[in-house]
């Protein structure tokens, strides 16, 4: 495994402040959320999503501290590029990657590369490169999540999969959404996470680019488990007909 940097992260304004938040909490992030994720079954959702669908050459955006790394070891993924804007979180992910490939579970000769970069501007990656593109609990943290989704579609192969595990406001339990709204600003200031984002509205904005094949919700409708594909072939056929 290896780690690639981009020098000073190209982040300004609100993006820069958010990156600073992530850098400040990087060393304690796993311990802070690990217990909650365990009891909520998030670890199981990560494992199922990746073990069933991740394969070939994989891109994970908003990789954070690399919490998905252990789950890639039991998948058909061969090369995993993990992109994260926070340098401190990249360091945490790099440590996990090094430990993973040396572990008994890392016998599949998988290659992990951790790269510091902006998930909304993957200019260093060509179109239609990856068999699988992954984001888990990242859409809550981007300044422009729609732009990130469009970039994920762009770099995904036409027959590839886009895997999403996200959280946002509940459409079925109003009291849950009221709670998220009430403490949204406080939570964002502490964690850099907008936990009451309207995921349905986000996906409506990329409806022409992204086709949702599987959508399951958990935790009173606040957690979205999604398997998607790019609409690249469909768009090309429509353009040819025009």
C-alpha positions in Angstrom: 0.0 0.0 0.0 1.1 3.6 -0.5 0.1 7.1 0.3 0.0 10.0 -2.2 -0.3 13.6 -1.2 -1.3 16.7 -3.1 0.7 19.1 -1.0 -1.6 21.7 0.6 -5.1 20.7 0.1 -6.9 22.8 -2.4 -9.7 24.0 0.0 -10.9 27.5 0.7 -13.7 29.1 2.7 -16.2 26.7 4.1 -14.3 23.8 2.7 -11.1 24.8 4.4 -12.9 25.2 7.8 -14.5 21.8 7.4 -11.2 20.1 6.5 -9.7 21.7 9.7 -12.6 20.2 11.7 -11.8 16.8 10.3 -8.1 17.2 10.9 -8.8 18.2 14.5 -10.9 15.1 15.3 -9.0 12.6 13.1 -7.0 11.0 16.0 -10.1 10.5 18.2 -12.8 9.9 15.5 -12.8 6.1 15.4 -13.1 5.8 19.2 -15.8 8.5 19.3 -18.1 6.9 16.8 -17.1 3.2 17.1 -19.5 2.2 19.9 -22.5 3.9 18.2 -21.8 2.3 14.9 -21.5 -1.1 16.6 -24.8 -1.0 18.4 -26.6 0.5 15.4 -25.3 -2.2 13.1 -23.5 0.2 10.8 -20.5 -2.2 10.7 -22.7 -4.9 9.4 -24.2 -2.6 6.7 -20.7 -1.6 5.6 -19.7 -5.3 5.4 -22.7 -6.4 3.5 -22.6 -3.5 1.0 -19.0 -4.1 0.1 -18.8 -7.9 0.3 -21.8 -8.2 -2.0 -21.0 -5.5 -4.5 -17.4 -4.2 -4.4 -15.1 -5.8 -7.0 -12.2 -5.0 -9.4 -10.7 -1.5 -9.3 -12.4 0.5 -6.6 -12.5 4.2 -5.8 -13.7 5.3 -2.4 -14.3 9.1 -2.0 -14.5 10.8 1.4 -12.6 7.9 2.8 -12.0 9.5 6.2 -10.0 7.4 8.6 -10.5 4.3 6.4 -13.2 2.6 8.4 -14.1 0.5 5.4 -10.6 -1.0 4.9 -11.2 -4.2 6.9 -14.3 -5.0 5.0 -12.6 -4.8 1.6 -10.4 -7.8 2.6 -13.3 -10.2 2.0 -14.4 -8.8 -1.3 -13.4 -9.2 -4.9 -11.8 -5.8 -4.9 -8.2 -5.9 -6.1 -7.0 -2.3 -6.1 -8.6 0.3 -3.8 -7.9 4.0 -4.2 -9.1 6.0 -1.2 -9.5 9.8 -1.6 -9.8 12.1 1.5 -9.3 15.8 1.7 -8.0 15.9 5.4 -4.3 15.1 5.6 -4.7 13.9 9.2 -7.5 11.5 8.3 -5.4 10.2 5.4 -2.7 9.3 7.9 -5.2 7.3 9.9 -6.4 5.5 6.8 -2.8 4.8 5.7 -2.0 3.2 9.0 -5.1 1.0 8.7 -4.2 0.0 5.1 -0.7 -1.1 6.2 -2.1 -3.1 9.0 -4.7 -4.7 6.8 -2.4 -6.0 4.1 -0.2 -7.6 6.8 -3.1 -9.3 8.6 -4.1 -12.9 8.0 -7.2 -11.6 6.3 -5.1 -9.6 3.8 -4.1 -12.7 1.8 -5.8 -11.6 -1.4 -2.9 -9.4 -2.4 -5.1 -6.3 -2.5 -3.5 -3.0 -3.0 -4.6 0.1 -1.1 -3.6 3.6 -2.1 -4.5 6.6 0.1 -4.5 9.9 -1.7 -5.2 13.4 -0.3 -7.7 15.0 -2.7 -11.0 16.8 -3.2 -13.8 14.4 -4.0 -15.7 17.1 -5.8 -12.8 17.7 -8.2 -11.3 14.3 -9.3 -9.5 15.9 -12.2 -6.6 13.6 -11.8 -8.8 10.6 -12.7 -10.0 9.8 -16.3 -13.6 9.0 -17.2 -15.0 5.5 -16.8 -12.0 4.1 -14.9 -13.4 2.2 -11.9 -15.5 -1.0 -11.5 -16.9 0.2 -8.2 -17.2 3.7 -6.7 -18.0 4.0 -3.0 -19.0 6.7 -0.5 -20.1 5.9 3.0 -21.4 8.7 5.3 -19.7 11.3 3.2 -22.6 13.2 1.5 -23.3 14.8 4.9 -19.9 16.4 4.9 -19.3 17.8 1.5 -19.8 21.5 0.7 -21.3 20.4 -2.7 -22.6 16.8 -2.5 -24.2 16.9 -5.9 -20.9 17.7 -7.5 -19.3 14.8 -5.7 -22.1 12.4 -7.0 -21.6 13.6 -10.5 -17.9 13.0 -10.2 -18.5 9.5 -8.9 -20.7 8.8 -12.0 -18.1 10.2 -14.3 -15.3 8.0 -13.1 -17.4 4.8 -12.9 -17.4 2.4 -15.8 -20.7 2.1 -17.7 -21.3 -1.4 -16.3 -19.9 -0.5 -12.8 -21.6 0.1 -9.5 -21.8 3.1 -7.3 -22.3 2.1 -3.6 -23.7 4.5 -1.1 -24.3 4.3 2.7 -25.5 7.6 3.9 -27.6 9.4 6.5 -30.0 12.3 6.5 -33.4 13.5 7.5 -36.2 11.0 8.0 -39.3 11.2 5.7 -41.3 8.8 7.8 -40.7 9.9 11.4 -41.1 13.6 11.9 -40.0 13.6 15.5 -36.6 12.2 14.4 -36.2 14.9 11.8 -37.3 17.6 14.3 -34.5 16.3 16.6 -31.9 16.4 13.8 -33.0 19.9 12.8 -32.8 21.2 16.4 -29.2 20.1 16.9 -28.0 20.3 13.3 -25.9 23.4 13.8 -24.3 22.2 17.0 -23.5 18.8 15.4 -22.0 20.4 12.3 -19.8 22.6 14.3 -18.4 19.7 16.3 -18.2 17.0 13.5 -18.3 18.9 10.2 -21.4 16.7 9.4 -24.8 18.1 8.2 -26.9 15.2 9.6 -30.2 16.6 8.5 -29.6 16.8 4.7 -32.5 15.9 2.4 -31.0 12.9 0.6 -34.0 12.5 -1.7 -33.6 16.0 -2.9 -29.9 15.4 -3.6 -30.6 12.3 -5.6 -33.3 14.1 -7.6 -30.6 16.5 -8.7 -28.6 13.7 -10.2 -31.6 11.8 -11.6 -30.3 12.1 -15.2 -26.9 10.7 -14.2 -27.5 8.0 -11.5 -29.9 5.1 -11.6 -30.9 3.7 -8.2 -31.1 -0.1 -8.3 -31.4 -0.9 -4.6 -32.6 1.4 -1.9 -33.2 0.3 1.7 -33.6 2.5 4.7 -32.7 1.9 8.3 -32.8 3.7 11.7 -36.2 5.3 11.3 -35.5 6.2 7.7 -32.3 8.2 8.4 -29.8 5.7 7.0 -29.8 5.0 3.2 -28.3 1.7 1.8 -28.0 2.2 -2.0 -26.7 0.3 -5.0 -26.6 2.5 -8.1 -25.3 2.5 -11.7 -24.4 5.3 -14.0 -26.8 6.2 -16.8 -24.0 6.7 -19.2 -25.2 4.1 -21.8 -28.8 5.4 -21.6 -27.7 9.0 -22.1 -25.6 8.1 -25.1 -28.5 6.2 -26.7 -30.8 9.2 -26.2 -28.2 11.5 -27.8 -27.9 9.2 -30.8 -31.6 9.2 -31.2 -31.7 13.0 -31.2 
